[in-house]
């Protein structure tokens, strides 16, 4: 029995139907636009002037909290001892799938990043400038977070931890809302 192979045309690259093409510049534009939107919603101003703690907590509650189902609470870190004391809670939170926003500062200002993974004595930090970096727990404790942002911003001065289940928000505060005005955790009906 003889086998005859007939040549077939090789399929070329498939068009991205319903998918976005890989385009680094387009991705960067979308990322910067999203950063600017969040910065503005957090009352950081149109010119990136700096978002205050209330705006940051609101953004963490609405954006991070909508994905994790938790509200976030700011905890100030005024010393190496404060950073050492909060480290166990940071590790527990990321192990449970709750990323931990962290603010860093230095002589050149301040910046917000997010601790997303803990492995051994290392923390993986997401920087919204478009990178992730591993820093040691000692770097976090001793004010050497500059490798995650830049050397001008080494000091972790606050973290936003998920509120403990069952703890109420402060009196007079409102439930977080999405950018469309919906209370998070509630579905709009009738549409």
C-alpha positions as CSV (number, residue, x, y, z in Angstrom):
1,X,0.0,0.0,0.0
2,X,1.5,3.3,-1.0
3,X,1.0,6.5,0.8
4,X,1.0,9.7,-1.1
5,X,1.4,13.0,0.7
6,X,-0.1,16.0,-1.0
7,X,1.3,19.4,-0.2
8,X,-1.0,21.7,1.8
9,X,-0.6,25.4,2.2
10,X,0.8,26.3,5.5
11,X,-1.4,28.5,7.5
12,X,-0.1,32.0,8.0
13,X,-0.4,34.1,11.0
14,X,-4.0,34.1,12.2
15,X,-5.6,37.5,12.5
16,X,-6.5,38.6,15.9
17,X,-10.2,38.5,15.7
18,X,-11.8,39.9,18.8
19,X,-8.4,40.2,20.4
20,X,-6.1,43.2,20.7
21,X,-2.8,43.1,18.8
22,X,0.4,43.1,20.8
23,X,1.6,46.7,20.7
24,X,3.9,47.9,23.5
25,X,3.2,51.5,22.8
26,X,-0.6,51.0,22.8
27,X,-0.3,49.1,26.1
28,X,1.8,51.8,27.6
29,X,-0.8,54.4,26.6
30,X,-3.6,52.4,28.1
31,X,-1.6,51.8,31.3
32,X,-0.8,55.5,31.7
33,X,-4.4,56.5,30.9
34,X,-5.6,54.1,33.7
35,X,-3.0,55.5,36.1
36,X,-4.2,59.0,35.4
37,X,-7.8,58.0,35.8
38,X,-7.2,56.5,39.2
39,X,-5.0,59.4,40.2
40,X,-7.8,61.9,39.3
41,X,-10.5,59.8,41.0
42,X,-8.3,59.7,44.1
43,X,-8.2,63.5,44.1
44,X,-4.6,63.6,43.2
45,X,-5.2,66.3,40.7
46,X,-5.0,66.6,36.9
47,X,-1.2,67.3,37.0
48,X,-0.2,64.3,39.2
49,X,0.3,66.6,42.2
50,X,0.0,63.9,44.8
51,X,-2.9,61.8,46.1
52,X,-3.7,62.1,49.8
53,X,-4.3,59.2,52.2
54,X,-8.1,59.5,51.9
55,X,-8.0,59.3,48.1
56,X,-5.6,56.4,48.3
57,X,-7.7,54.5,50.7
58,X,-10.8,55.1,48.5
59,X,-9.0,53.9,45.4
60,X,-7.7,50.8,47.3
61,X,-11.2,50.0,48.5
62,X,-12.8,50.5,45.1
63,X,-10.2,49.0,42.8
64,X,-8.3,46.4,44.9
65,X,-11.2,45.8,47.2
66,X,-13.6,45.1,44.3
67,X,-11.3,42.2,43.2
68,X,-10.7,40.9,46.7
69,X,-14.0,41.6,48.4
70,X,-12.3,43.5,51.2
71,X,-12.1,47.1,52.4
72,X,-8.6,48.4,53.1
73,X,-7.3,50.3,56.1
74,X,-4.2,52.5,56.2
75,X,-1.5,51.7,58.7
76,X,1.3,54.2,59.2
77,X,4.9,52.9,59.5
78,X,7.0,55.5,61.4
79,X,10.0,53.3,62.1
80,X,11.8,50.1,61.4
81,X,10.0,48.6,64.4
82,X,6.6,49.5,62.9
83,X,7.6,47.8,59.5
84,X,8.9,44.7,61.3
85,X,5.6,44.5,63.4
86,X,3.4,44.8,60.3
87,X,5.3,42.3,58.2
88,X,3.4,39.2,59.5
89,X,0.1,40.8,58.5
90,X,1.5,41.7,55.1
91,X,2.6,38.1,54.5
92,X,-0.7,36.7,55.7
93,X,-2.7,39.1,53.4
94,X,-0.7,38.2,50.3
95,X,-0.9,34.5,51.1
96,X,-4.7,34.8,51.2
97,X,-4.7,36.5,47.8
98,X,-5.1,40.1,49.1
99,X,-2.4,42.3,47.7
100,X,-1.0,45.0,50.0
101,X,-0.6,48.6,48.7
102,X,2.5,50.2,50.1
103,X,3.5,53.9,50.0
104,X,7.2,54.8,49.7
105,X,8.9,58.1,50.1
106,X,12.2,59.9,50.0
107,X,13.6,63.3,49.3
108,X,12.1,63.4,45.8
109,X,8.5,62.8,46.9
110,X,6.3,59.7,47.3
111,X,5.0,56.8,45.3
112,X,2.4,54.0,45.7
113,X,3.2,50.4,44.8
114,X,1.7,47.0,45.7
115,X,3.1,43.9,47.5
116,X,1.7,41.0,45.5
117,X,3.6,37.9,46.6
118,X,5.8,36.7,49.5
119,X,8.2,33.8,49.0
120,X,10.7,32.9,51.7
121,X,12.2,36.1,52.9
122,X,11.4,38.0,49.6
123,X,8.4,40.2,48.7
124,X,7.4,40.8,45.1
125,X,6.4,44.4,44.5
126,X,4.3,45.7,41.6
127,X,5.2,49.2,40.5
128,X,2.5,50.9,38.4
129,X,5.3,52.4,36.3
130,X,5.2,48.9,34.7
131,X,7.5,46.5,36.5
132,X,7.7,44.0,39.3
133,X,10.7,43.6,41.5
134,X,11.7,41.3,44.4
135,X,12.9,43.0,47.6
136,X,14.0,41.3,50.8
137,X,12.0,41.6,54.0
138,X,15.1,43.3,55.4
139,X,14.9,45.9,52.6
140,X,11.2,46.5,53.5
141,X,12.0,46.8,57.3
142,X,15.1,48.9,56.9
143,X,13.9,51.5,54.4
144,X,15.7,50.1,51.3
145,X,12.7,49.8,48.9
146,X,14.4,52.0,46.3
147,X,15.1,49.0,44.0
148,X,11.3,48.6,43.5
149,X,10.8,52.2,42.5
150,X,14.0,54.2,42.3
151,X,16.8,55.0,44.7
152,X,15.2,58.3,45.6
153,X,12.1,56.6,47.2
154,X,13.4,54.0,49.6
155,X,11.2,54.3,52.7
156,X,8.0,52.4,53.1
157,X,5.9,54.8,55.2
158,X,2.5,53.1,55.1
159,X,0.6,50.0,54.0
160,X,-3.0,49.4,53.3
161,X,-4.1,46.1,54.9
162,X,-7.5,44.4,54.3
163,X,-9.8,45.2,57.2
164,X,-10.6,42.3,59.4
165,X,-13.9,40.6,58.6
166,X,-16.7,42.0,60.7
167,X,-15.1,45.4,61.4
168,X,-17.3,48.3,60.4
169,X,-16.1,51.3,58.4
170,X,-15.7,54.5,60.3
171,X,-19.0,56.3,61.3
172,X,-20.1,58.5,58.5
173,X,-18.1,56.8,55.8
174,X,-19.8,55.5,52.8
175,X,-19.6,52.1,51.1
176,X,-17.1,52.2,48.2
177,X,-18.6,52.8,44.8
178,X,-17.4,51.9,41.4
179,X,-16.5,54.5,38.8
180,X,-20.1,53.9,37.5
181,X,-21.6,54.9,40.8
182,X,-22.6,51.4,41.8
183,X,-22.0,50.3,45.4
184,X,-19.5,47.6,45.2
185,X,-20.7,44.2,46.1
186,X,-24.2,45.0,44.9
187,X,-25.8,44.3,41.5
188,X,-27.9,46.7,39.6
189,X,-31.2,45.1,38.8
190,X,-33.8,45.8,36.1
191,X,-31.4,46.1,33.2
